[in-house]
Amino acid sequence: MMVTRKRRLAALMAVAMLAVGVSACGDDDSSSSSGDGGAPPPGVTDTTVKVGGHFPLTGPAAPGYSQIPKGIEAYFEYVNAQGGVNGRKLEYIARDDGYNPTNTVKVTRQLVLQDKVFALLSGLGTPTHTKVVDFLNASKVPDLFVASGCLCWNEPEEHPWTFGWQTDYLTEGKILGQYVAEKYGGKKIAYFTQNDDFGEDGVKGLDMEIPKDQVVARETYESGNTEIGPQVAKIKAAGADVVVAFTVPAYTALLRLAQVQLNDVTPLVVSNVGSDPTTLGGLLKSFSKGKADTSLIEGMETASYLPALGDTENPWIELFSKVRQEYLADEPLDGNILYGMATAYTFVTALERAGEDPTRQGIVDAIKEGDLQGPGLVPTRYSADSNAGYSGVQIGVVKDGVIELTGEPLVTDAGEGAIEPYTEEQPPPPSEGVPGT
């Protein structure tokens, strides 16, 4: 879901192309307006607020990730049924980029210049979203809660209109690294990671906590190349006692199946991005032509910044289960739909805080006030100086096809700061499940 900084030149070229497109549209000057001091901003009418995002609705990254906008739309429908936000109904447009950065440029231009959205919400992926982040900031379009844990979304001076949401990969890597170092002290550890900022940031965090002499293999994969057998064979040959993976769901499933083919039962510790059991169960079944299911990932260890789906007594899970039953009955409440609903809740919180006449600058200012209450297990880092989202994770284990959280939530920073328990009780949702009610 991520990209190396070496690709910045390509990103800047894409932005230049977009700028040409903007200048060619004489009636599109309003797209860069924040809406302050006069007419409402693009996407806002007396009765509606329209936002949108780019997602892999088709293609190899679609399994799981295509569910996120369904979660957003379902929660928006729930809010609309209760009158909307400050009297305005919410509209969401999800455009398909196929996880192809070239397509991301095209559909983002469409969202801003043709659909005239008020803001982007949860645009997915680092290699995709980095192609449009400069354009969105130059156009002063709120770029909210990017669906990626790249550290690059927290650059408030360079990109003041862009905000992360999920726990960044380095922070998650630190906490997973501490867990692995404590549980598997003295054991041989292997890394299997995506060959871009996603994997690289995760490894940076792992290496802060895991002694380097314990790491016996560091294997990577290139997104789009499913032939990972050689890397998995090297991990087995190194005698690893545990494999720590920063992988998207498809490659978590491919990793486990490759291990099975080698009669390798080495346990897995997998980052949040690639560990949703429902998504993995479908992928395992598909890749194995029906021969495998979630039983292959029983005992897999991971981390989460949202409540566990198996915790049916958690008030947030109760709320989102209710929303799913009413507006998304044909879909299971998996981790991706939960992600979409939780992101949508955060957006509604910020929009409600932005006031009865929301502007683009107003919603940015509302987020930077900080203390956005929501479904997270840990607080967010939003402030005048930070555009970062959740500040930590809680360790979990897959049991009976769901993630069961253990211990306490842990928080830290994306640097050398200590890892500490977070002991504040999670605030419940409002009685009606809508911020401001």
Stockholm file with secondary structure:
# STOCKHOLM 1.0

chainA/1-437         MMVTRKRRLAALMAVAMLAVGVSACGDDDSSSSSGDGGAPPPGVTDTTVKVGGHFPLTGPAAPGYSQIPKGIEAYFEYVNAQGGVNGRKLEYIARDDGYNPTNTVKVTRQLVLQDKVFALLSGLGTPTHTKVVDFLNASKVPDLFVASGCLCWNEPEEHPWTFGWQTDYLTEGKILGQYVAEKYGGKKIAYFTQNDDFGEDGVKGLDMEIPKDQVVARETYESGNTEIGPQVAKIKAAGADVVVAFTVPAYTALLRLAQVQLNDVTPLVVSNVGSDPTTLGGLLKSFSKGKADTSLIEGMETASYLPALGDTENPWIELFSKVRQEYLADEPLDGNILYGMATAYTFVTALERAGEDPTRQGIVDAIKEGDLQGPGLVPTRYSADSNAGYSGVQIGVVKDGVIELTGEPLVTDAGEGAIEPYTEEQPPPPSEGVPGT
#=GR chainA/1-437 SS CCCCGGGHHHHHHHHHHHHHHHHTCTTCGGGGCCCTTSSCCTTBCSSEEEEEEEECSSSTTHHHHTTHHHHHHHHHHHHHHTTCBTTBEEEEEEEECTTCHHHHHHHHHIIIIISCCSEEECCBCHHHHTTTHHHHHHTTCCEESCBSCCGGGCCTTTCTTBCCCSCCHHHHHHHHHHHHHHHTTTSCEEEEEESSHHHHHHHHHHHHHSCGGGEEEEEEECTTCCCCHHHHHHHHHTTCSEEEEECCHHHHHHHHHHHHHTTCCCCEEECGGGCCHHHHHHHHHHHTTTSCCGGGGTTCEEEESSCCTTCTTSHHHHHHHHHHHHHCTTSCCCHHHHHHHHHHHHHHHHHHHTCSSCCHHHHHHHHHTCCCCSSCSSCBCCBTTBCCCBCEEEEEEEETTEEEECSCCEECCSSSCCCEECCSCCCCCCTTSSTTC
#=GC SS_cons         CCCCGGGHHHHHHHHHHHHHHHHTCTTCGGGGCCCTTSSCCTTBCSSEEEEEEEECSSSTTHHHHTTHHHHHHHHHHHHHHTTCBTTBEEEEEEEECTTCHHHHHHHHHIIIIISCCSEEECCBCHHHHTTTHHHHHHTTCCEESCBSCCGGGCCTTTCTTBCCCSCCHHHHHHHHHHHHHHHTTTSCEEEEEESSHHHHHHHHHHHHHSCGGGEEEEEEECTTCCCCHHHHHHHHHTTCSEEEEECCHHHHHHHHHHHHHTTCCCCEEECGGGCCHHHHHHHHHHHTTTSCCGGGGTTCEEEESSCCTTCTTSHHHHHHHHHHHHHCTTSCCCHHHHHHHHHHHHHHHHHHHTCSSCCHHHHHHHHHTCCCCSSCSSCBCCBTTBCCCBCEEEEEEEETTEEEECSCCEECCSSSCCCEECCSCCCCCCTTSSTTC
//
